[in-house]
């Protein structure tokens, strides 16, 4: 049997007609020419638009881009008041013009024109004009039929700076104009285009992006297009307009709206109905906590925490909400309800009901905006640095993109988990074991101490892996004091900490905007709020047990000490020595990478014992730092759990104090040296005097 020869498979690149739909900014613009995310622009230095109007109309008739272009911007229109608008109008477009006047010191030339396509926007107006010997400006405000929700308005600013203008004066005037409009429209899109000649707007507005990367007149780029939106346009050169000596330009919008760039997130939030905390207090006050008592610390703690979580779930309501990336900060449930009512009235066909619903929606939006404004202004009303910083973050949108990464998935969470655990090593065998713990040296906590620390919990802090919020502990401090006092004292007497209180969830925080490696993340640990309270009580006991003269040159995490004190000591030491003739100073600045992660528990407890801390406390601290369950949460993904016995989690109350004690014996061996420390930032000051031999000099700075 002879099989017929099989037909050769035609490769995709050999097909005459490709499968599927074309993609890219040009294809999107052709598909919806009058609904772009940002306006398409045609920019030209016409040098008398009246003599080139026929060719411009020919381009509009024969070129699809020019025909559907949202905005046509003309510099050097050379118009004057004797030329009426009807002589230079274009069909289907609204003309905005600003002619050169006597303020420029010249009788003719100059002038600016902006044509706005009526199918893209029929609501455009001139908001600012300026004419002087150094600068001509025409600012047009456009509210198109379609604009992404993250923007409120499109401000087009046509600019002409003459060749003989004072560049500094021109840029200063232009900066004032743009700043004034940005203050009035903080969420607006700003497009600044025209003939800049020798000027560069980025010298005064470095955040604006310039999109023209080719020569527009001879070998020079004189025509610029700027915007406050990155990746907004792609500039393409076009032939000259008739006898003009400048190339024309087409600006194709390439911006991707936030709604398409980032998918809406579905979150589950816990809402507290009115009276929920009172119900929770009544529930805990009637609970017989002795029923949970057990000699097994792990079982005792797990049972109590599970019961608290169950009671909280009974009085709260979990809701699933969708959070859109372009949602306005003043949007609340009341406005959303009014939106639904407006849409329902529109579908019903009842004009009176629709008119009333629209009015209610407008009032609701104004009310929500006013409430949001008052909330932001309140951040600056009190002398609270935290609230003021929050207000600045809201206004400037600071660090909004710090968490942006190119890949957020489960594999990245696993990679980060292994990376953060890279310091895990085998335990040193030469460490001398501590003596057995005496029964008299055990710390015993009182109920009033536990109650005080529970009442001081910040309710805004995120819950740890146990899921118990600080809001619950603070509101129910009186009811929970007794049971937690017993758990804490049992833990101290056994010199152990249950794994449920040592569990930490690492939240990677990006150190820089562009993340390129795992080292660009800072591992911040979320630990149970209950454990933070426990650590705070132990921390108070440790501080009270330490000698007051311990490590006098450590300025971090100490009362009445700050970075200013460290800087003052360093400068005073150096400058006082330099007053002597023939002396000089060597300073070495050190910063230890991942300092907390290098703590070895066995070495730490030996140092704590030498400092005079009791053996039970040393053993308890050792148990806190060893066999710690550790996982990484990145967005919705949670990595597997790794057990660590090296380092101390960043975010724990004890970690800063333990690190300073761990490095307290780092002191100079020569009297001419001074080691100044602020946590892991270390400065070694070496004082060199006349008459020192080379060997002595090197040893003194060793």
Rosetta blueprint (number, residue, H / E / L):
1 X L
2 X L
3 X L
4 X L
5 X L
6 X L
7 X L
8 X L
9 X L
10 X L
11 X L
12 X H
13 X H
14 X H
15 X L
16 X L
17 X L
18 X L
19 X L
20 X L
21 X L
22 X L
23 X L
24 X L
25 X H
26 X H
27 X H
28 X H
29 X H
30 X H
31 X H
32 X L
33 X L
34 X L
35 X L
36 X L
37 X L
38 X L
39 X L
40 X L
41 X E
42 X E
43 X E
44 X E
45 X E
46 X L
47 X L
48 X L
49 X L
50 X L
51 X L
52 X L
53 X H
54 X H
55 X H
56 X H
57 X H
58 X H
59 X H
60 X H
61 X H
62 X H
63 X L
64 X H
65 X H
66 X H
67 X H
68 X H
69 X L
70 X L
71 X E
72 X E
73 X E
74 X E
75 X E
76 X L
77 X L
78 X L
79 X L
80 X L
81 X L
82 X L
83 X L
84 X L
85 X H
86 X H
87 X H
88 X L
89 X L
90 X L
91 X L
92 X L
93 X E
94 X E
95 X E
96 X E
97 X E
98 X E
99 X L
100 X L
101 X L
102 X H
103 X H
104 X H
105 X L
106 X L
107 X L
108 X L
109 X L
110 X L
111 X L
112 X E
113 X E
114 X E
115 X E
116 X E
117 X E
118 X L
119 X L
120 X L
121 X L
122 X L
123 X L
124 X E
125 X E
126 X E
127 X E
128 X E
129 X E
130 X E
131 X E
132 X L
133 X L
134 X L
135 X L
136 X E
137 X E
138 X E
139 X E
140 X E
141 X E
142 X E
143 X L
144 X L
145 X L
146 X L
147 X L
148 X L
149 X L
150 X L
151 X L
152 X L
153 X L
154 X E
155 X E
156 X E
157 X E
158 X E
159 X E
160 X E
161 X L
162 X L
163 X L
164 X L
165 X L
166 X L
167 X H
168 X H
169 X H
170 X H
171 X H
172 X H
173 X H
174 X H
175 X H
176 X H
177 X H
178 X H
179 X H
180 X H
181 X H
182 X H
183 X H
184 X H
185 X L
186 X L
187 X L
188 X L
189 X E
190 X E
191 X E
192 X E
193 X E
194 X E
195 X E
196 X L
197 X L
198 X L
199 X L
200 X L
201 X H
202 X H
203 X H
204 X L
205 X L
206 X L
207 X L
208 X L
209 X E
210 X E
211 X L
212 X L
213 X L
214 X L
215 X L
216 X L
217 X E
218 X L
219 X L
220 X E
221 X L
222 X L
223 X E
224 X E
225 X E
226 X E
227 X E
228 X L
229 X L
230 X L
231 X L
232 X L
233 X E
234 X E
235 X E
236 X E
237 X E
238 X E
239 X E
240 X E
241 X L
242 X L
243 X L
244 X L
245 X L
246 X L
247 X E
248 X E
249 X E
250 X E
251 X E
252 X E
253 X E
254 X L
255 X L
256 X L
257 X L
258 X H
259 X H
260 X H
261 X H
262 X L
263 X L
264 X L
265 X E
266 X E
267 X E
268 X E
269 X E
270 X E
271 X E
272 X E
273 X L
274 X L
275 X L
276 X H
277 X H
278 X H
279 X H
280 X H
281 X H
282 X H
283 X H
284 X H
285 X H
286 X L
287 X L
288 X L
289 X H
290 X H
291 X H
292 X H
293 X L
294 X L
295 X L
296 X L
297 X H
298 X H
299 X H
300 X H
301 X H
302 X H
303 X H
304 X H
305 X H
306 X H
307 X H
308 X H
309 X H
310 X H
311 X H
312 X H
313 X H
314 X H
315 X H
316 X E
317 X E
318 X E
319 X E
320 X E
321 X E
322 X E
323 X E
324 X L
325 X L
326 X L
327 X L
328 X L
329 X L
330 X L
331 X L
332 X L
333 X H
334 X H
335 X H
336 X H
337 X H
338 X H
339 X H
340 X H
341 X H
342 X H
343 X H
344 X H
345 X H
346 X H
347 X H
348 X H
349 X L
350 X L
351 X H
352 X H
353 X H
354 X H
355 X H
356 X H
357 X H
358 X H
359 X H
360 X H
361 X H
362 X H
363 X H
364 X H
365 X H
366 X H
367 X H
368 X H
369 X H
370 X H
371 X H
372 X H
373 X H
374 X H
375 X H
376 X H
377 X H
378 X H
379 X L
380 X L
381 X L
382 X L
383 X L
384 X L
385 X H
386 X H
387 X H
388 X H
389 X H
390 X H
391 X H
392 X H
393 X H
394 X H
395 X H
396 X H
397 X L
398 X L
399 X L
400 X L
401 X L
402 X L
403 X L
404 X L
405 X L
406 X L
407 X L
408 X L
409 X L
410 X H
411 X H
412 X H
413 X H
414 X H
415 X H
416 X H
417 X H
418 X H
419 X H
420 X H
421 X L
422 X L
423 X L
424 X L
425 X L
426 X L
427 X L
428 X L
429 X L
430 X L
431 X L
432 X L
433 X L
434 X L
435 X L
436 X L
437 X L
438 X L
439 X H
440 X H
441 X H
442 X L
443 X L
444 X L
445 X L
446 X L
447 X H
448 X H
449 X H
450 X H
451 X H
452 X H
453 X H
454 X H
455 X H
456 X L
457 X L
458 X L
459 X L
460 X L
461 X L
462 X L
463 X L
464 X L
465 X L
466 X L
467 X L
468 X L
469 X L
470 X H
471 X H
472 X H
473 X H
474 X H
475 X H
476 X L
477 X H
478 X H
479 X H
480 X H
481 X H
482 X H
483 X H
484 X H
485 X H
486 X H
487 X H
488 X H
489 X H
490 X H
491 X H
492 X H
493 X H
494 X H
495 X L
496 X L
497 X L
498 X L
499 X H
500 X H
501 X H
502 X H
503 X L
504 X E
505 X E
506 X E
507 X E
508 X E
509 X E
510 X E
511 X L
512 X L
513 X L
514 X L
515 X L
516 X L
517 X L
518 X H
519 X H
520 X H
521 X E
522 X E
523 X E
524 X E
525 X E
526 X E
527 X E
528 X L
529 X H
530 X H
531 X H
532 X H
533 X H
534 X H
535 X H
536 X H
537 X H
538 X H
539 X H
540 X H
541 X H
542 X H
543 X H
544 X H
545 X H
546 X L
547 X L
548 X L
549 X L
550 X L
551 X L
552 X L
553 X L
554 X E
555 X L
556 X L
557 X L
558 X L
559 X L
560 X L
561 X L
562 X L
563 X H
564 X H
565 X H
566 X H
567 X H
568 X H
569 X H
570 X H
571 X H
572 X H
573 X H
574 X H
575 X H
576 X H
577 X H
578 X H
579 X L
580 X L
581 X L
582 X L
583 X L
584 X E
585 X E
586 X E
587 X E
588 X E
589 X E
590 X E
591 X E
592 X L
593 X L
594 X L
595 X L
596 X H
597 X H
598 X H
599 X L
600 X E
601 X H
602 X H
603 X H
604 X H
605 X H
606 X H
607 X H
608 X H
609 X H
610 X H
611 X L
612 X L
613 X L
614 X L
615 X H
616 X H
617 X H
618 X H
619 X H
620 X H
621 X H
622 X H
623 X H
624 X H
625 X H
626 X L
627 X L
628 X E
629 X E
630 X E
631 X E
632 X E
633 X E
634 X E
635 X L
636 X L
637 X E
638 X E
639 X L
640 X L
641 X L
642 X E
643 X E
644 X E
645 X L
646 X E
647 X L
648 X L
649 X L
650 X L
651 X L
652 X L
653 X H
654 X H
655 X H
656 X H
657 X H
658 X H
659 X H
660 X H
661 X H
662 X H
663 X L
664 X L
665 X L
666 X L
667 X L
668 X L
669 X L
670 X L
671 X L
672 X L
673 X E
674 X E
675 X E
676 X E
677 X E
678 X E
679 X L
680 X L
681 X E
682 X E
683 X E
684 X E
685 X E
686 X E
687 X E
688 X E
689 X L
690 X L
691 X L
692 X L
693 X L
694 X H
695 X H
696 X H
697 X H
698 X H
699 X H
700 X H
701 X L
702 X L
